[in-house]
């Protein structure tokens, strides 16, 4: 090959290399193309810490209930007889007084509630009687228990909070959903409201905002449902002839919790 042809081939090869898109590991903010993290689908509507869907190796939906009357949950329930400084009343004020949180009648967030509808659900029981904040002691939420393979971590991705009126409070007419709130809205609102706190009764200086308390899982909850083909509550899956169905449902919920723990522990076994 003569010298002229050699340079022609070399230039053609160089042009081919420069014209080919290189798949490097540079940040997408530096090289904003359609590659890198930006091409992955991410939940930015409900998730506080969005995770790329391609990084979710395992996921199961879990529905939990926090009973604020339990001693471990008293920091969320509030102090005194009225519980006006507790999480339920602080949510109420955020919705009604500050108009800072959207509320919905359904968990798909397709049926928004007006403030008047929310107030009626919040304060009035099935027989028309008025109730007190301390009588609203159930706080339900739905989360995804998942394994993020990109960070090699188990994560709890909370989706929404459900305010529930217990059946005894609702004139024994069955429990009633007061409203659904997107967890992301709840989280972002209360992280900027330090007056609304998880109360540390042993050390006032260590009281935490609600976003911190949920991040640190400073509550005790019971699993009411997990993803299943019948979309049934754990209580509904107990055999009808069981002599103590409530106790059996509680034991089944604990068994599911241990299965989640076993799954997490088994990830790191060699």
VENVEN-V917126 format. One record per run of one state. SS is the DSSP state (h for helix, s for strand, l for the rest). FROM is the first residue (numbers start at 1). LEN is the number of residues. If there is no record, write none. Layout:
SS_FROM_LEN ; SS_FROM_LEN
This chain:
l_1_2 ; h_3_16 ; l_19_17 ; h_36_4 ; l_40_2 ; s_42_1 ; l_43_9 ; s_52_1 ; h_53_3 ; s_56_12 ; l_68_3 ; h_71_7 ; l_78_9 ; h_87_10 ; l_97_7 ; s_104_1 ; l_105_7 ; s_112_1 ; l_113_2 ; h_115_9 ; s_124_1 ; l_125_5 ; s_130_1 ; l_131_2 ; h_133_3 ; l_136_2 ; s_138_11 ; l_149_4 ; s_153_13 ; l_166_10 ; s_176_7 ; h_183_8 ; l_191_6 ; s_197_2 ; l_199_5 ; h_204_3 ; l_207_1 ; s_208_2 ; h_210_6 ; l_216_6 ; s_222_5 ; l_227_8 ; h_235_3 ; l_238_7 ; h_245_22 ; l_267_4
